[in-house]
Amino acid sequence: MEADWRTTLSNQERSKYITELAQILAQISQVNGGDRGNFNLEKLKKTAEQFEKSLYASSSSKELNLDSMRKRIAAMDTAMKK
């Protein structure tokens, strides 16, 4: 039986994607709300962490997890730039 893929994904890798998601959420908030005072960066980071945890738990492989995360980040980035 193969080892769980989750043991091959470092906390550093996971943190990188959480940070990217939080940054994009912050940018979207700035675009939608104006200035930095209209959103809470810690709340956005918590939202990004929750999303990443959900994806991490539901993915069947490291490749699927990373691919899904990259696609979500790219989609959010594209939507923000429209």
C-alpha positions as CSV (number, residue, x, y, z in Angstrom):
1,M,0.0,0.0,0.0
2,E,1.2,3.5,-0.9
3,A,2.0,6.1,1.7
4,D,-0.4,9.0,2.1
5,W,0.5,11.7,-0.3
6,R,-0.1,14.3,2.4
7,T,3.2,13.3,4.0
8,T,5.0,14.5,0.9
9,L,3.7,18.1,1.0
10,S,5.6,20.3,3.3
11,N,4.0,23.0,5.6
12,Q,6.2,25.5,3.7
13,E,4.6,24.6,0.4
14,R,1.1,24.8,1.9
15,S,1.9,28.2,3.5
16,K,3.1,29.5,0.1
17,Y,-0.3,28.8,-1.5
18,I,-2.2,30.2,1.6
19,T,-0.1,33.4,1.3
20,E,-0.8,33.7,-2.4
21,L,-4.5,33.2,-1.9
22,A,-4.6,35.7,0.9
23,Q,-2.8,38.3,-1.2
24,I,-5.2,37.9,-4.1
25,L,-8.2,38.1,-1.7
26,A,-6.6,41.4,-0.3
27,Q,-6.2,42.8,-3.8
28,I,-9.8,41.9,-4.7
29,S,-11.0,43.5,-1.4
30,Q,-9.0,46.7,-2.3
31,V,-10.5,46.8,-5.8
32,N,-14.1,46.2,-4.5
33,G,-13.8,48.3,-1.3
34,G,-11.4,51.0,-2.0
35,D,-8.8,51.4,0.6
36,R,-7.0,49.0,3.0
37,G,-9.3,50.0,5.9
38,N,-12.2,48.2,4.4
39,F,-11.0,44.7,5.1
40,N,-9.2,42.7,7.7
41,L,-6.0,41.0,6.5
42,E,-6.1,38.4,9.2
43,K,-9.6,37.4,8.3
44,L,-8.6,37.1,4.7
45,K,-5.7,34.9,5.7
46,K,-8.0,32.7,7.8
47,T,-10.3,32.4,4.8
48,A,-7.4,31.3,2.6
49,E,-6.3,28.8,5.3
50,Q,-9.8,27.3,5.5
51,F,-10.0,27.0,1.7
52,E,-6.6,25.3,1.6
53,K,-7.4,22.9,4.4
54,S,-10.6,21.9,2.6
55,L,-8.9,21.3,-0.6
56,Y,-6.0,19.5,1.1
57,A,-8.5,17.1,2.9
58,S,-10.6,16.4,-0.2
59,S,-7.8,15.9,-2.7
60,S,-6.8,12.3,-3.7
61,S,-3.3,13.1,-4.7
62,K,-0.6,15.8,-4.3
63,E,-0.8,16.6,-8.0
64,L,-4.6,17.1,-7.8
65,N,-4.2,19.3,-4.8
66,L,-1.5,21.5,-6.3
67,D,-3.2,21.6,-9.6
68,S,-6.5,22.6,-8.0
69,M,-4.8,25.3,-5.9
70,R,-2.9,26.7,-8.9
71,K,-6.1,26.8,-10.9
72,R,-8.0,28.6,-8.2
73,I,-5.3,31.2,-7.7
74,A,-5.1,31.8,-11.5
75,A,-8.9,32.1,-11.8
76,M,-9.1,34.5,-8.9
77,D,-6.2,36.5,-10.4
78,T,-7.9,36.6,-13.8
79,A,-11.2,37.6,-12.4
80,M,-9.6,40.4,-10.4
81,K,-7.9,41.9,-13.5
82,K,-11.2,42.0,-15.5
